[in-house]
Amino acid sequence: MDTWLQEYNPLDNIWLSAITAAIPIVLFILMLSIFKLKGYLAGLYSIIVSGLVAVFIYKMPLLMVLMSAIYGVLAGIWPVASIVFAAIFLYKITVKTGKFEIIENSISFITADQRLQVLIVAYSFGAFLEGAAGFGAPVAITAAILVGLGFSPIYAASLCLIANIAGGAYGAMGIPVTVPSLLTGLNALTVARYTVLLIPIISVLVAFLLIFIIDGFKGIKQTFPAILVSGVSFAITQALVLTFLGAELADILSAIVSLVSLSLFLQVWKPKEIYRINQGESEDNSVRYSLGKIVFAWLPFVFLTLCVTVFNLSFFKNLFITGGPLEKLVFLFPIQGLNNLVIKHAPVVPLDTPFAAVFKFDPFSSTTTAIVITIIVASILFRCSNRLLLEATKETAKELLTPVLTICSVLAFAYICNYSGMSSTLGLAFASTGAFFPLFSPILGWIGVFLTGSVVNSGSLFAPLQSVTATQIGIAPETMVAVNIMGGTMAKMISPQSIAVAAAAVGLVGKDNELFKFTIKYSLIFLILIGIVSWLLF
């Protein structure tokens, strides 16, 4: 089959072309926020519109458009939807066996104040899970815990989405930093150090923001010392690890230090007024469980963390890479009619480069596998009956049908944008701003995460362009790759993929638009902050 050269400026005016390329994205946002359509319907309409733009404006062959969409659907199923399904299934096992109640109470014994419980669960524990697993599992698990603690589904999901940006830049053992660095030939430690200029500050701001959302300025005033302990200990550890060790352990170590610091502090201090969502509810009505029972209830999540951490260590990954002893356990399926037939070219890449389209199925080495192993271990430990497991399977499948459709439709639409060149058009438009490029640079990362739901994928999409443009305007390429990571992280809370995961975890299926409207303003505020600071510094 003939190859096809991507077109980046089909209308002979980069900004007019960019406006055209943005139509599917803007339409998707409007359908969610203004017209309040369900996520999968908004995604379906965006597939149609992006396909029309790709065929009639970018002159992309129809078969390639269709295969791009199919590739996106496959990527939505594995690994994204599979991770979410496994995480929710694990949660349901803990609920049905009564262990989740013990987990909730163990958190309540650290503090009865539900504002501070959010810092423990969504902020610290969420960052810990992000560092170990990423890819939706942290939001799914922590949101479910908050609902169990008494938070309304909309607040639980929104708080966890917002909290996730504190650690979102370094998820899954730092790959949002290491992968773009590898792609651009830059030093990953140097890129990580540039993110220290803003991310730790934002981490502290997020801790205050979470309390503000729950209880306004009154809540901040009453819990100010605890917020400082939680947020500052997290940020300082984050900055030190990023500066001296790199991104791989930034989330895990920061989360541990923050969680331990706050827990110890709350043994000697508590707010004058204990905040409860249901104010009439007694703060001491929980059953006090023994330490042994608490540890036993938490074992699956401890095991999950250890398992995912091992899966992300280099020695384990090297077993499955090309040339590794277990490489045959990774199954690669080239997408017919698309793989290496789309050609990227200058100025997006220095030389003409075939755009690979290979679906990777790694059932023995993925995060999904780690969660499945944990499920097996939990089923044995908790002595789950076949009937319980069957019920959990049916409930999970029923609840996740709509979210999975949303995830798949969004990634299908995103892959059309990527393979047609529309995403690159947007990048080149911002790159043409010259000295103002640092101001707009984080928007590229933001768009990339909005489209793909992943800071890693956003880096893969735009980091090379960021690096080349930075060099052309005379600034260090590491700075703009770091800015791409930071800007992308701010989009995690509004990414349709993330929202679908959060909605599924708390039973808000079909109400993606409510979560989007709740989080979009905070995403934009942080994005603007990063843009201004980037412009002033670089």
C-alpha positions in Angstrom: 0.0 0.0 0.0 1.2 3.5 -0.8 2.6 5.7 1.9 1.0 9.1 2.8 3.0 12.2 3.8 1.4 14.1 6.6 0.1 17.6 5.9 0.7 20.2 8.6 -0.5 23.4 6.9 -3.4 22.3 4.5 -4.8 25.8 4.3 -1.5 27.6 3.6 -1.9 29.6 6.8 -0.7 28.0 9.9 -3.2 29.7 12.2 -6.1 29.1 9.9 -5.0 25.4 9.7 -4.7 25.3 13.5 -8.2 26.7 14.0 -9.5 24.0 11.6 -7.5 21.3 13.4 -9.0 22.5 16.8 -12.6 22.1 15.6 -13.0 18.4 16.9 -11.4 19.3 20.2 -13.5 22.5 20.7 -16.6 20.6 19.7 -15.9 17.8 22.2 -15.5 20.4 25.0 -18.7 22.1 24.0 -20.6 18.9 23.8 -19.5 18.0 27.3 -19.9 21.4 29.0 -22.6 23.2 27.1 -24.8 20.5 25.6 -24.1 18.1 28.5 -23.9 15.0 26.3 -22.6 11.8 27.7 -18.9 11.2 27.2 -19.2 8.4 24.7 -21.7 10.4 22.6 -19.4 13.4 22.6 -16.5 11.1 21.7 -18.5 9.5 18.9 -19.4 12.8 17.3 -15.8 13.9 17.6 -14.7 10.8 15.8 -17.0 11.7 12.9 -15.9 15.4 12.8 -12.2 14.6 13.1 -12.5 12.0 10.4 -14.2 14.5 8.1 -11.5 17.1 8.7 -8.8 14.5 8.2 -10.3 13.3 4.9 -11.4 16.5 3.3 -9.0 19.1 4.7 -5.8 17.0 5.4 -6.4 14.6 2.4 -5.7 11.6 4.6 -6.8 8.4 2.9 -10.1 7.1 4.3 -8.7 3.7 5.1 -6.0 5.3 7.2 -8.5 7.3 9.1 -10.6 4.2 9.8 -7.5 2.2 10.9 -6.4 5.1 13.2 -9.8 5.0 14.9 -9.6 1.2 15.3 -6.1 1.5 16.7 -7.4 4.1 19.2 -10.2 1.7 20.3 -7.7 -1.1 20.8 -5.5 1.2 22.9 -8.5 2.2 24.9 -9.3 -1.5 25.7 -5.7 -2.4 26.5 -4.2 -1.2 28.7 -6.5 1.6 29.8 -9.9 0.0 30.2 -8.3 -3.2 31.5 -6.5 -1.4 34.3 -9.7 0.4 35.3 -11.7 -2.9 35.2 -9.1 -4.7 37.4 -8.9 -1.8 39.9 -12.6 -1.6 40.3 -12.9 -5.4 40.6 -10.3 -5.4 43.4 -12.2 -2.6 45.2 -15.5 -4.6 45.0 -13.8 -7.7 46.5 -12.7 -5.6 49.5 -16.2 -4.2 49.8 -18.0 -7.6 49.6 -15.7 -9.2 52.1 -16.1 -6.4 54.6 -12.4 -5.4 54.5 -13.2 -2.0 52.9 -15.1 -1.0 56.0 -11.9 -1.7 58.1 -9.9 0.3 55.7 -12.3 3.3 56.0 -12.2 3.0 59.8 -8.4 2.8 59.9 -8.3 6.2 58.1 -10.9 7.6 60.5 -8.8 6.7 63.5 -5.9 8.8 62.1 -8.4 11.7 62.1 -12.1 12.1 62.3 -11.9 15.3 60.4 -13.0 14.6 56.8 -11.1 17.5 55.4 -7.9 15.9 56.5 -9.0 12.5 55.4 -9.0 13.9 51.9 -5.3 14.9 52.3 -4.5 11.4 53.5 -6.5 9.5 50.9 -6.7 11.6 47.7 -3.5 13.6 48.1 -0.9 11.3 49.8 -2.2 7.8 49.1 -3.3 8.9 45.6 0.2 10.1 44.8 1.6 6.9 46.2 -0.6 4.8 43.9 0.2 7.2 41.0 3.9 6.6 41.5 3.5 2.9 41.6 0.8 2.3 39.1 -0.7 5.3 37.3 -3.0 4.9 34.3 -6.2 5.6 36.1 -5.8 3.2 39.0 -5.1 5.9 41.7 -8.2 8.0 40.9 -10.4 4.9 40.7 -9.2 3.5 44.1 -9.1 6.7 46.1 -12.4 8.0 44.8 -14.1 4.8 45.9 -12.5 5.1 49.3 -13.8 8.7 49.7 -17.3 7.6 48.8 -17.0 5.0 51.5 -16.0 7.6 54.0 -19.2 9.6 53.3 -18.3 12.0 50.5 -20.8 12.5 47.7 -19.8 10.8 44.4 -19.3 14.1 42.5 -17.1 15.5 45.3 -15.1 12.3 45.8 -14.3 12.0 42.0 -13.6 15.7 41.6 -11.3 15.9 44.6 -9.3 12.8 43.5 -9.0 14.2 40.0 -7.6 17.5 41.3 -5.4 15.8 43.9 -3.9 13.6 41.1 -2.0 16.5 39.6 0.3 16.7 42.6 1.9 13.4 41.5 0.7 13.2 37.9 4.0 14.3 36.4 5.9 11.4 37.8 3.5 8.5 37.6 4.3 4.8 37.0 7.9 5.2 38.2 8.6 8.5 36.5 7.9 7.6 32.9 6.2 10.9 32.0 9.7 12.3 32.4 11.9 9.5 31.3 10.1 8.6 28.0 10.0 12.1 26.5 13.7 12.6 27.6 14.6 9.4 25.8 12.7 10.4 22.7 14.5 13.7 22.5 18.0 12.5 23.5 18.0 14.6 26.6 19.1 13.8 30.1 16.1 12.7 32.2 17.6 14.1 35.4 18.1 17.5 33.9 14.5 17.5 32.6 13.3 16.4 36.1 15.2 19.3 37.7 13.5 21.9 35.6 10.1 20.6 36.7 11.2 21.4 40.3 10.7 25.1 39.4 7.0 24.8 39.6 5.6 21.3 40.4 6.4 21.3 44.2 4.8 24.8 44.5 1.7 23.5 42.7 1.7 20.5 45.0 1.4 22.7 48.0 -1.3 24.8 46.3 -3.2 21.6 45.6 -3.3 20.7 49.3 -4.8 24.0 50.1 -7.2 23.9 47.2 -8.6 20.5 48.3 -9.5 21.9 51.7 -10.9 25.1 50.1 -13.2 23.1 47.9 -14.6 21.2 50.8 -14.9 23.9 53.4 -13.8 27.3 52.0 -11.5 29.7 53.8 -12.9 28.6 57.1 -11.6 25.1 56.5 -8.2 26.4 55.5 -8.0 28.5 58.7 -9.0 25.7 60.9 -6.7 23.1 59.4 -3.8 25.4 58.3 -1.0 23.6 60.3 -2.0 20.2 59.0 -2.2 21.4 55.4 1.3 22.9 55.8 2.7 19.6 57.2 1.1 17.5 54.5 1.8 19.8 51.5 5.2 21.2 52.5 6.6 17.8 53.5 5.3 16.4 50.2 6.8 19.3 48.2 10.2 19.4 49.9 10.6 15.6 49.4 9.5 15.9 45.8 12.0 18.7 45.1 14.9 16.9 46.7 14.2 13.6 45.0 13.8 15.2 41.6 17.0 17.2 42.1 19.3 14.4 43.3 17.7 11.1 42.2 15.3 11.8 39.3 11.6 11.2 38.6 11.4 7.5 39.2 10.7 7.6 43.0 9.5 11.2 43.3 5.8 10.3 43.9 6.4 7.2 46.1 8.9 8.9 48.5 6.9 12.2 48.6 3.7 10.4 49.4 5.3 8.3 52.1 6.9 11.3 53.8 3.7 13.3 53.6 1.5 10.5 54.9 3.8 9.7 57.8 4.3 13.4 58.7 0.6 14.2 58.7 -0.3 11.0 60.6 2.3 11.7 63.3 1.3 15.4 63.5 -2.3 14.5 64.0 -1.3 12.5 67.1 -0.4 15.7 68.9 -2.7 18.2 67.1 -6.3 18.4 65.9 -8.5 21.2 64.6 -10.7 23.0 67.1 -13.8 21.9 65.1 -14.0 18.4 63.6 -15.6 18.7 60.2 -18.1 16.0 59.2 -20.0 15.9 56.0 -23.1 14.9 57.9 -22.7 17.2 60.9 -25.1 15.2 63.1 -22.9 12.1 62.7 -20.8 11.1 65.6 -17.1 11.1 65.1 -16.6 8.2 67.5 -19.2 5.7 66.2 -16.7 3.5 64.4 -15.8 0.0 65.6 -12.2 -0.1 66.8 -10.4 -2.9 65.0 -7.1 -4.5 66.1 -3.9 -3.6 64.3 -3.8 -7.2 62.9 -7.2 -6.8 61.2 -6.3 -3.4 59.8 -3.0 -4.6 58.4 -4.8 -7.7 56.9 -7.5 -5.5 55.3 -4.8 -3.3 53.7 -2.7 -6.2 52.5 -4.0 -6.2 48.9 -3.1 -2.6 48.4 0.3 -3.1 50.0 0.8 -6.1 47.7 -0.4 -4.2 44.7 2.1 -1.4 45.3 5.0 -3.8 45.7 3.9 -5.8 42.6 3.5 -2.7 40.4 6.8 -1.3 41.7 8.6 -4.6 40.7 6.9 -4.5 37.3 8.3 -1.0 36.7 11.9 -1.7 37.8 14.4 -1.8 34.9 15.5 -5.4 35.6 11.9 -6.6 35.2 11.2 -4.5 32.1 14.4 -5.7 30.5 13.1 -9.3 30.6 10.4 -8.4 28.0 12.2 -5.9 25.7 13.5 -7.0 22.3 16.3 -9.4 22.9 15.2 -10.1 26.5 14.6 -13.7 27.6 10.8 -13.2 27.8 10.3 -11.0 24.7 8.0 -13.6 23.1 5.5 -13.0 25.9 4.9 -9.5 24.5 2.6 -9.8 21.4 2.9 -7.1 18.8 0.2 -6.6 16.2 1.0 -4.1 13.4 -2.2 -2.2 12.3 -2.7 -3.1 8.7 -3.2 -0.1 6.4 -1.6 2.3 8.9 1.7 1.0 10.4 4.7 2.8 8.9 2.5 4.1 6.0 2.0 7.6 7.5 5.2 9.6 7.1 6.1 12.4 9.5 8.5 15.0 8.2 10.2 18.4 8.9 9.7 20.5 10.9 8.0 18.0 13.2 10.9 15.6 12.9 14.4 16.3 11.3 14.0 13.6 8.7 11.1 11.8 7.1 10.1 9.2 9.6 7.5 6.4 9.3 4.8 6.6 12.0 4.6 3.2 13.6 1.2 1.8 14.5 1.7 -1.4 16.4 -0.8 -2.6 19.1 1.2 -4.0 22.0 -0.5 -6.7 24.1 1.6 -7.5 27.2 -0.5 -9.8 29.4 2.5 -10.8 31.6 4.1 -7.5 32.3 1.5 -4.7 32.4 -0.1 -2.8 35.3 -3.3 -4.7 34.6 -1.4 -8.0 35.2 -0.1 -6.6 38.5 -3.6 -5.8 39.6 -4.9 -9.2 38.5 -2.2 -11.0 40.5 -3.3 -8.9 43.5 -6.9 -9.9 42.9 -5.9 -13.6 42.9 -3.9 -13.1 46.1 -6.8 -11.1 47.7 -9.3 -13.8 46.7 -7.2 -16.4 48.5 -6.5 -14.3 51.6 -10.1 -13.3 52.0 -11.5 -16.7 51.0 -13.7 -15.4 48.3 -16.4 -17.8 47.0 -17.0 -18.3 43.3 -20.4 -16.7 43.8 -18.8 -13.6 45.2 -16.3 -13.4 42.4 -19.0 -13.9 39.8 -21.2 -11.1 41.4 -18.2 -8.7 41.4 -17.5 -9.5 37.7 -21.1 -8.9 36.6 -21.3 -5.6 38.6 -18.0 -4.3 37.4 -18.8 -5.1 33.8 -22.2 -3.5 34.0 -20.9 -0.3 35.7 -17.9 0.1 33.3 -19.7 -0.5 29.9 -20.4 3.2 29.4 -17.0 4.5 30.7 -15.2 2.0 28.5 -17.1 3.2 25.5 -16.1 6.8 26.4 -12.5 5.8 26.8 -12.4 4.0 23.5 -14.2 6.8 21.6 -11.9 9.5 23.0 -8.8 7.6 22.1 -10.2 6.8 18.6 -10.7 10.5 18.1 -7.2 11.3 19.5 -5.5 8.8 17.3 -7.2 10.3 14.2 -5.8 13.7 15.3 -2.3 12.3 15.8 -2.0 10.3 12.6 -3.6 12.9 10.4 -1.2 15.6 11.5 -3.9 17.8 13.2 -2.1 17.6 16.5 1.2 18.6 14.9 -0.6 21.6 13.2 -1.6 22.9 16.6 2.0 22.4 17.8 3.5 24.2 14.9 1.1 27.1 15.3 2.2 27.7 18.8 5.8 27.1 17.8 5.5 30.0 15.4 5.0 32.5 18.2 8.8 32.9 18.6 9.8 34.6 21.8 6.3 34.0 23.2 6.7 30.3 22.7 7.4 29.6 26.4 4.1 31.2 27.2 2.2 28.8 24.9 4.4 25.8 25.3 2.5 24.2 28.2 -0.7 24.4 26.1 0.8 21.8 23.8 1.3 19.4 26.8 -2.2 20.3 28.0 -3.7 19.5 24.6 -1.7 16.2 24.3 -3.0 14.9 27.7 -6.6 16.1 26.9 -6.4 14.0 23.7 -4.7 10.9 25.0 -5.3 11.0 28.8 -1.6 10.3 29.4 1.3 12.6 30.2 3.5 10.0 28.7 1.6 10.0 25.4 1.6 13.8 25.4 5.3 13.8 25.8 5.7 11.3 23.0 3.5 13.5 20.8 4.9 16.9 21.5 8.3 16.6 23.3 10.3 16.4 20.0 8.6 19.5 18.7 9.1 21.3 22.0 12.8 20.4 21.9 13.4 21.5 18.3 11.5 24.8 18.8 13.4 25.6 22.0 16.7 25.1 20.2 15.6 27.3 17.4 14.7 30.2 19.7 17.9 29.9 21.7 16.8 28.3 25.0 17.7 24.9 26.5 15.5 22.2 25.0 15.2 20.5 28.5 13.2 23.5 29.7 10.4 23.2 27.1 10.2 19.4 27.5 9.8 20.0 31.2 7.1 22.6 30.6 5.3 20.2 28.2 5.2 17.7 31.1 4.0 20.3 33.6 1.3 21.7 31.2 0.1 18.2 30.4 -0.2 17.3 34.1 -2.7 20.1 34.5 -5.0 18.4 31.9 -5.2 15.1 33.8 -8.2 16.3 35.8 -10.2 17.2 32.7 -9.0 14.4 30.3 -12.1 12.5 29.2 -10.3 9.3 29.8 -9.6 10.3 33.5 -13.1 11.6 34.0 -14.6 8.4 32.7 -12.4 6.4 35.1 -13.4 8.6 38.1 -17.1 8.5 37.1 -17.1 4.7 36.9 -15.4 4.4 40.3 -18.1 6.3 42.1 -21.2 5.3 40.2 -21.5 8.5 38.1 -21.8 6.7 34.8 -23.1 9.0 32.1 -22.4 12.1 34.1 -19.0 12.9 32.8 -20.1 16.5 31.9 -20.7 17.3 35.6 -17.1 16.3 36.5 -15.7 18.2 33.5 -17.5 21.4 34.5 -16.3 21.0 38.1 -12.6 20.5 37.2 -12.1 22.6 34.0 -11.7 25.9 35.9 -8.9 24.6 38.1 -7.1 23.0 35.2 -7.1 26.3 33.3 -6.0 28.3 36.3 -2.9 26.1 36.8 -2.2 26.0 33.1 -2.2 29.8 32.9 0.1 29.9 35.9 2.6 27.6 34.3 2.5 29.5 31.0 3.2 32.9 32.7 6.0 31.5 34.9 7.5 29.7 31.9 7.5 32.9 29.9 9.1 34.9 32.7 11.8 32.4 33.4 12.7 31.2 30.0 
